[in-house]
């Protein structure tokens, strides 16, 4: 199993943010806890269709040092589609 991060390009509250996803939701939560990321950064169904954390650029750098796979936009979208959960948010 793997944990994935995209580029920290989204600006909010004076920081750059990115997404952290994993092949398995339990692995995602374990990895986030290891990073010290608050559970309040987690987003999952029904708010979104794929379980993920929104993390800062600094957290992303630590995640990569801990073994997260850096992904391009196209790659992270493919991961997002692969880990989607039934009953999650549906685009209309």
Biotite code that builds the C-alpha atoms (Angstrom):
import biotite.structure as struc

atoms = struc.array([
    struc.Atom([0.000, 0.000, 0.000], chain_id="A", res_id=1, res_name="UNK", atom_name="CA", element="C"),
    struc.Atom([1.091, 3.551, -0.603], chain_id="A", res_id=2, res_name="UNK", atom_name="CA", element="C"),
    struc.Atom([0.354, 7.107, 0.429], chain_id="A", res_id=3, res_name="UNK", atom_name="CA", element="C"),
    struc.Atom([0.290, 9.803, -2.262], chain_id="A", res_id=4, res_name="UNK", atom_name="CA", element="C"),
    struc.Atom([0.662, 13.602, -2.264], chain_id="A", res_id=5, res_name="UNK", atom_name="CA", element="C"),
    struc.Atom([0.176, 16.099, -5.056], chain_id="A", res_id=6, res_name="UNK", atom_name="CA", element="C"),
    struc.Atom([1.893, 19.470, -5.434], chain_id="A", res_id=7, res_name="UNK", atom_name="CA", element="C"),
    struc.Atom([1.153, 22.108, -2.794], chain_id="A", res_id=8, res_name="UNK", atom_name="CA", element="C"),
    struc.Atom([-0.352, 24.708, -5.122], chain_id="A", res_id=9, res_name="UNK", atom_name="CA", element="C"),
    struc.Atom([-3.655, 25.724, -3.510], chain_id="A", res_id=10, res_name="UNK", atom_name="CA", element="C"),
    struc.Atom([-3.375, 28.917, -1.471], chain_id="A", res_id=11, res_name="UNK", atom_name="CA", element="C"),
    struc.Atom([-5.522, 29.338, 1.616], chain_id="A", res_id=12, res_name="UNK", atom_name="CA", element="C"),
    struc.Atom([-4.970, 31.215, 4.883], chain_id="A", res_id=13, res_name="UNK", atom_name="CA", element="C"),
    struc.Atom([-1.495, 32.306, 3.863], chain_id="A", res_id=14, res_name="UNK", atom_name="CA", element="C"),
    struc.Atom([-0.259, 28.762, 3.155], chain_id="A", res_id=15, res_name="UNK", atom_name="CA", element="C"),
    struc.Atom([-0.008, 26.387, 0.254], chain_id="A", res_id=16, res_name="UNK", atom_name="CA", element="C"),
    struc.Atom([-2.028, 23.189, 0.529], chain_id="A", res_id=17, res_name="UNK", atom_name="CA", element="C"),
    struc.Atom([-2.192, 19.812, -1.183], chain_id="A", res_id=18, res_name="UNK", atom_name="CA", element="C"),
    struc.Atom([-3.993, 16.480, -0.935], chain_id="A", res_id=19, res_name="UNK", atom_name="CA", element="C"),
    struc.Atom([-2.793, 13.283, 0.723], chain_id="A", res_id=20, res_name="UNK", atom_name="CA", element="C"),
    struc.Atom([-4.497, 10.044, -0.326], chain_id="A", res_id=21, res_name="UNK", atom_name="CA", element="C"),
    struc.Atom([-3.751, 6.357, 0.223], chain_id="A", res_id=22, res_name="UNK", atom_name="CA", element="C"),
    struc.Atom([-4.684, 2.999, -1.230], chain_id="A", res_id=23, res_name="UNK", atom_name="CA", element="C"),
    struc.Atom([-6.360, 2.128, 2.079], chain_id="A", res_id=24, res_name="UNK", atom_name="CA", element="C"),
    struc.Atom([-8.233, 4.459, 4.442], chain_id="A", res_id=25, res_name="UNK", atom_name="CA", element="C"),
    struc.Atom([-6.729, 2.879, 7.575], chain_id="A", res_id=26, res_name="UNK", atom_name="CA", element="C"),
    struc.Atom([-3.245, 3.410, 6.128], chain_id="A", res_id=27, res_name="UNK", atom_name="CA", element="C"),
    struc.Atom([-4.152, 7.020, 5.350], chain_id="A", res_id=28, res_name="UNK", atom_name="CA", element="C"),
    struc.Atom([-5.129, 7.659, 8.981], chain_id="A", res_id=29, res_name="UNK", atom_name="CA", element="C"),
    struc.Atom([-2.018, 5.883, 10.348], chain_id="A", res_id=30, res_name="UNK", atom_name="CA", element="C"),
    struc.Atom([0.266, 7.903, 8.079], chain_id="A", res_id=31, res_name="UNK", atom_name="CA", element="C"),
    struc.Atom([-1.464, 11.172, 9.012], chain_id="A", res_id=32, res_name="UNK", atom_name="CA", element="C"),
    struc.Atom([-1.102, 10.356, 12.717], chain_id="A", res_id=33, res_name="UNK", atom_name="CA", element="C"),
    struc.Atom([2.594, 9.585, 12.174], chain_id="A", res_id=34, res_name="UNK", atom_name="CA", element="C"),
    struc.Atom([2.964, 13.018, 10.554], chain_id="A", res_id=35, res_name="UNK", atom_name="CA", element="C"),
    struc.Atom([1.096, 14.662, 13.417], chain_id="A", res_id=36, res_name="UNK", atom_name="CA", element="C"),
    struc.Atom([-1.683, 15.872, 11.123], chain_id="A", res_id=37, res_name="UNK", atom_name="CA", element="C"),
    struc.Atom([-4.901, 16.650, 12.970], chain_id="A", res_id=38, res_name="UNK", atom_name="CA", element="C"),
    struc.Atom([-7.878, 14.452, 12.179], chain_id="A", res_id=39, res_name="UNK", atom_name="CA", element="C"),
    struc.Atom([-9.840, 17.662, 11.464], chain_id="A", res_id=40, res_name="UNK", atom_name="CA", element="C"),
    struc.Atom([-7.836, 17.914, 8.214], chain_id="A", res_id=41, res_name="UNK", atom_name="CA", element="C"),
    struc.Atom([-9.474, 14.680, 7.023], chain_id="A", res_id=42, res_name="UNK", atom_name="CA", element="C"),
    struc.Atom([-12.165, 14.848, 4.371], chain_id="A", res_id=43, res_name="UNK", atom_name="CA", element="C"),
    struc.Atom([-14.239, 11.870, 3.397], chain_id="A", res_id=44, res_name="UNK", atom_name="CA", element="C"),
    struc.Atom([-17.749, 10.813, 2.493], chain_id="A", res_id=45, res_name="UNK", atom_name="CA", element="C"),
    struc.Atom([-20.276, 12.319, 2.390], chain_id="A", res_id=46, res_name="UNK", atom_name="CA", element="C"),
    struc.Atom([-18.384, 15.636, 1.911], chain_id="A", res_id=47, res_name="UNK", atom_name="CA", element="C"),
    struc.Atom([-16.126, 14.181, -0.777], chain_id="A", res_id=48, res_name="UNK", atom_name="CA", element="C"),
    struc.Atom([-16.083, 10.979, -2.768], chain_id="A", res_id=49, res_name="UNK", atom_name="CA", element="C"),
    struc.Atom([-12.516, 9.971, -1.871], chain_id="A", res_id=50, res_name="UNK", atom_name="CA", element="C"),
    struc.Atom([-10.984, 9.864, 1.606], chain_id="A", res_id=51, res_name="UNK", atom_name="CA", element="C"),
    struc.Atom([-8.094, 12.321, 1.863], chain_id="A", res_id=52, res_name="UNK", atom_name="CA", element="C"),
    struc.Atom([-6.356, 14.864, 4.032], chain_id="A", res_id=53, res_name="UNK", atom_name="CA", element="C"),
    struc.Atom([-5.703, 18.461, 3.116], chain_id="A", res_id=54, res_name="UNK", atom_name="CA", element="C"),
    struc.Atom([-2.154, 19.152, 4.300], chain_id="A", res_id=55, res_name="UNK", atom_name="CA", element="C"),
    struc.Atom([0.202, 22.124, 4.144], chain_id="A", res_id=56, res_name="UNK", atom_name="CA", element="C"),
    struc.Atom([3.308, 22.283, 2.000], chain_id="A", res_id=57, res_name="UNK", atom_name="CA", element="C"),
    struc.Atom([5.462, 21.742, 5.108], chain_id="A", res_id=58, res_name="UNK", atom_name="CA", element="C"),
    struc.Atom([3.477, 18.639, 6.053], chain_id="A", res_id=59, res_name="UNK", atom_name="CA", element="C"),
    struc.Atom([3.818, 17.473, 2.456], chain_id="A", res_id=60, res_name="UNK", atom_name="CA", element="C"),
    struc.Atom([7.609, 17.756, 2.636], chain_id="A", res_id=61, res_name="UNK", atom_name="CA", element="C"),
    struc.Atom([7.630, 15.623, 5.798], chain_id="A", res_id=62, res_name="UNK", atom_name="CA", element="C"),
    struc.Atom([5.244, 13.129, 4.203], chain_id="A", res_id=63, res_name="UNK", atom_name="CA", element="C"),
    struc.Atom([7.621, 12.685, 1.265], chain_id="A", res_id=64, res_name="UNK", atom_name="CA", element="C"),
    struc.Atom([10.545, 12.163, 3.683], chain_id="A", res_id=65, res_name="UNK", atom_name="CA", element="C"),
    struc.Atom([8.436, 9.492, 5.425], chain_id="A", res_id=66, res_name="UNK", atom_name="CA", element="C"),
    struc.Atom([7.809, 7.702, 2.113], chain_id="A", res_id=67, res_name="UNK", atom_name="CA", element="C"),
    struc.Atom([4.763, 9.287, 0.476], chain_id="A", res_id=68, res_name="UNK", atom_name="CA", element="C"),
    struc.Atom([4.764, 9.118, -3.315], chain_id="A", res_id=69, res_name="UNK", atom_name="CA", element="C"),
    struc.Atom([4.870, 12.492, -5.086], chain_id="A", res_id=70, res_name="UNK", atom_name="CA", element="C"),
    struc.Atom([2.244, 12.684, -7.830], chain_id="A", res_id=71, res_name="UNK", atom_name="CA", element="C"),
    struc.Atom([1.471, 14.962, -10.727], chain_id="A", res_id=72, res_name="UNK", atom_name="CA", element="C"),
    struc.Atom([-2.038, 16.330, -11.077], chain_id="A", res_id=73, res_name="UNK", atom_name="CA", element="C"),
    struc.Atom([-2.918, 13.546, -13.509], chain_id="A", res_id=74, res_name="UNK", atom_name="CA", element="C"),
    struc.Atom([-1.543, 10.861, -11.196], chain_id="A", res_id=75, res_name="UNK", atom_name="CA", element="C"),
    struc.Atom([-3.367, 12.155, -8.098], chain_id="A", res_id=76, res_name="UNK", atom_name="CA", element="C"),
    struc.Atom([-6.630, 12.303, -10.070], chain_id="A", res_id=77, res_name="UNK", atom_name="CA", element="C"),
    struc.Atom([-6.115, 8.648, -11.047], chain_id="A", res_id=78, res_name="UNK", atom_name="CA", element="C"),
    struc.Atom([-5.550, 7.750, -7.373], chain_id="A", res_id=79, res_name="UNK", atom_name="CA", element="C"),
    struc.Atom([-8.632, 9.781, -6.389], chain_id="A", res_id=80, res_name="UNK", atom_name="CA", element="C"),
    struc.Atom([-10.749, 7.842, -8.882], chain_id="A", res_id=81, res_name="UNK", atom_name="CA", element="C"),
    struc.Atom([-9.308, 4.514, -7.747], chain_id="A", res_id=82, res_name="UNK", atom_name="CA", element="C"),
    struc.Atom([-10.048, 5.073, -4.033], chain_id="A", res_id=83, res_name="UNK", atom_name="CA", element="C"),
    struc.Atom([-13.489, 6.639, -4.466], chain_id="A", res_id=84, res_name="UNK", atom_name="CA", element="C"),
    struc.Atom([-16.089, 5.401, -2.006], chain_id="A", res_id=85, res_name="UNK", atom_name="CA", element="C"),
    struc.Atom([-19.638, 4.484, -2.909], chain_id="A", res_id=86, res_name="UNK", atom_name="CA", element="C"),
    struc.Atom([-22.086, 6.874, -1.303], chain_id="A", res_id=87, res_name="UNK", atom_name="CA", element="C"),
    struc.Atom([-19.611, 9.732, -1.388], chain_id="A", res_id=88, res_name="UNK", atom_name="CA", element="C"),
    struc.Atom([-20.239, 13.115, -2.936], chain_id="A", res_id=89, res_name="UNK", atom_name="CA", element="C"),
    struc.Atom([-21.450, 12.935, -6.515], chain_id="A", res_id=90, res_name="UNK", atom_name="CA", element="C"),
    struc.Atom([-20.874, 15.742, -9.023], chain_id="A", res_id=91, res_name="UNK", atom_name="CA", element="C"),
    struc.Atom([-24.068, 16.930, -10.615], chain_id="A", res_id=92, res_name="UNK", atom_name="CA", element="C"),
])
